Amino acid sequence: MSSTPLLPLIAEPDQLNAVLGNPDLLIIDVPLKAESYQEGHVPGAVFLESKRLLKGSGDIPNDAPTVEQLSQLFSSLGLTPHTHVVAYDDEGGGWAGRLLWTLELIGHRHYSYLNGGIHAWRAEGYTTETDDTLPTPSDYRAEIIHPELAVSRETLAGQLDQVQVWDARSAAEFSGEKGDNKHLGHIPGAINIDWQELKDPEHHLRLKQNDELIALTEARGINPEAEIITHCQTHHRSGLSWLAGRALGFNIRAYPGSWKEWGNRDDTPIEK
């Protein structure tokens, strides 16, 4: 692969369609609803079950997978160091963002998000397939190259006066009116921008334009020069807030333990 990426970080359907069939391209469909893939996916896209992006066990099952799990995952998908990954989903970027964050964690930076996912692709009339695409397995050996991108609870708790926390949950969860955790509310000082606010429902759930995103984040108090840490309940919805921050050039990381960890402990500070 050349040093010039095949596609920009946020790729539009016409841009992806123009490079379909490129041998360095790996298109991954990671839908919220598995049947979305069977109903019609981007030609050549392989299916990824979203739960494989989670550790799946231990005290924090929604944490990042282990190195062994990541090696198995990306080998099964056929990832190589030269592959350009295009991720998309059926919900406007949550799971796709989580996948791209995971790639960033292991130092794989050849990646893009198909803006609007399968909804935008279908709406613009591009060809879809219903047969499964079987990946060609590789022998990928994952390493956590950027561990700082996955902030631990202990690290976050010690940095609350130094960082901005972007809570991507709903306003009701943020205020403590809703939730299934032992404790409800939010991390002290956190800023609430619901992940749904980042999407444009009139344009097939695409990310809003950069100027709209900048206006939104500034209006809520996000400082583009700050160190930003985003989370939600399980670092699924905050996959999109991480991606949006990345697109805007923010210094943004994620707390994968999210509220599932923070809100179920008795020693974490909480505001309502």
N, C-alpha and C positions, 0 to 999 in steps of 0.2 A: 504494500500500500504506500502511496506517496504521502508526503508530509501534509498535502492539502486534503482536508477531509472530503469524503464523498458528498456529505450533506451538512447543513448547519445544525446547531443544537436543536432549534425548533424548525422542523421540516414540514413543509406543506405537502398535501397529496400530490400535486403536479410535480414537485421536486423528487419525491420518492418514485413516482411512476416513471420518471425519466431515467432512473438508474436500475430499475428492476432487472434481475438477471446478472448483475455484476457479481463476479465470484467472491469478492471481498465483503459482500453484504450478507448480514444475518438479521432477518426480520423476526421479531418475537412478539407474539400476541399473548398478553397476560390479562385475560378478561376477569371482571368480577363474576360474570355468569358464564360458565363453561360452554353453554349452548351457543353463545355468541360466535364462537369459533366455527362451530358446525354450520351455522346459518350463513356463513360466508366471511372468509378472511382475505387479507391481502395475498395475492399470489406468492407462493414460496414461504409464507410466514409459518413458523413453527409454534406450537402451543406450549405455554408454560403455566402450570398450575400455581396460582399466587402463593399458596402456603409454602412452597419451596423457597420463597424469599425470606422465610422466618425460621428461626432456630427450631421452634416447635416443641421444646422441652425445657425443663428446669424452672427456676423461679421467674424467669422473664422469657416466656415462649415466643414473644414477638421480637426478641433481640435479633441482631444479625446472625446468620448461620455461622457455624464453625468453619475453619479453613478446609477441613475434610469435606464438609457438606458443600461448600462453595466449589471445591475442585470437582466433586461429583456432578454438581448441577451444571457447571459451565462446560465440562467435558461432554455431558449428555446432549447439550445444545449445539456442540460443535464449535465453540468459541476458540479462536486462536489469537495471538498477540496482534495480528494484522487485520482482524475482522472489524468492520464497522457495523455496530449494532443499531438497529432502529426498533424502538420499543413503542408499543401502543396498547390500548385497552378499550373497553366499551363504556367507560364512565368519566372520561375527561381527564385522565392523567394520574390518578392516585397510584394504582399498581405499577403503571409504566414508570412513574417518577421513582417509586421505591426500587425498581429494577435498575434504573440508571444510577441512583445513589449507591447501590450495591456495586455496580461496575466501578464507580469512582473510588469506592472503598478499597478495591483490589488494584487500583492504579490503571484500569482500562479506560482510556479517555476518548476512544473512537466511538462515539455514540450520538444518537439523535432521538428526539421524540416526534412521532407523527402527530402533528397538531390536530386535535379533535378526534384522534383515534379512528376506529372503524366507522363511527357515525359520519365524520367528515369525508372519509374515503368513499363510502357508499353514496352519500348525498351528491358528490361531484361526478358520479357515474363511472367510476373506475371499476375494472374487472375484479370480481371476487372468485374464490374457489371454495368448494365445500369438502373436498377430499383432504385428509390429513397430509401434511408435509412432514416427512420423517427426516430429522437432521442427520448429518454425517458426523458421528462422534469424533471427538478429538481427545488428546491427552493433556488437558489443561491443568496446570498446577497453580492453584490460587495462593496468593499471599496477601495479607492485610498491609498494603503499602501506605495507606493513609488512615491509621487508627483514630486520629484526631477528629475525623468526620463523624464518628459514632461516639457521641458524648455520653459518659456514664452518669448515673444519678449522683454519685459522690462528687464528680468533677463539676457538674452543673450546680449542685448545692453550694459548692465553695466559690462559685463565680457569679452569683446572682447580681452582685453589685458591679460587675464588669461587662456583662453581656446583655443583649436584648433577647427575650424569649418570645417567639412567635407561636402562639397557640392556634392551630388550624381547626379546632373543633367548633361546634355550633355555639351560638351565644348562650343557649340554655345550659349546655355543658359547662361552659366557661364560668357562668354565674352561679353554678351549683344547683340549678333548678332541675337538672336531669343528669342521669348517669347510673351505672351499675357498680360503681366502685365502693369501697369501704368508706372513703371520704370524698366529698364532692367540692368543686370549686376550681381554682387555678393556681399555678405557681406564682408566688409574689412578684409583682411588677410585670407580669406577662402582658403581651398585647394580643388581642383577639382579632384575627382576620380569618373567618370561616373559609375553608378551601373552596366552597361553592362560589364565593365572591370572585374568585380568580378566573372563572369560566364565563364564556359568552354563550348563553343559551340560544341566542338568535343565529349563531354561526356554528352550530353543531358541536357545542361544548369545547371549542377551541380556547386556548389561553387568551385572555384579553390582550389587546395591543400593549406594547411596552409603556407608552405614555399613560394609558389607563391604569396599568399596574403601579407605575410610579406615583400617580396621583392618589391612588388608594392607599398604598403603603405609607406615603408621607402624611396623608390625612389622619391615619391611625397612630402615627408617632414612630414609625420605623425609621431609624437613621441609617441611610445607605452606607455610611462610613463605619458603622458599628459592627461588632462581632455578633452575629445572629445565630440563635439556636432554635430550631423549629421542632414541634412535636404535635401529636394528636392523642388518640387513645392507644394506638398500636404502631404508629409510624406507617400508616397506610395512606390516610388522607394527607398527612404532611409530606408524603412523597411528592405531591403536587406543589405544596408551598416551597419545598426545597428546590424543586425544578424551576419554579417561577423566580425565586431568589437567584438561582444560578444564571438564569437568562438575563436578569437585570445586573449581573456582575457583583452581587452582594457577597460578602464574606459569610457564607451560610453553612452551618453544619446541622446535624440532627441528633435528637435524643431518642434513640429507638425504643428505650424502655417505656417512654411516653407516660400517659396518665394511668395506664394499666399497672405500671410499677409505682409511680409517684402517689397515686390516689389510693393505693392499697396498703400503704405503710403508716405507722403511727409516729414516725420520727421525721417526716417531711413537712416543711412549712407550707401552709395553704391559705389562700385568700378567697373571699367570696364577694 
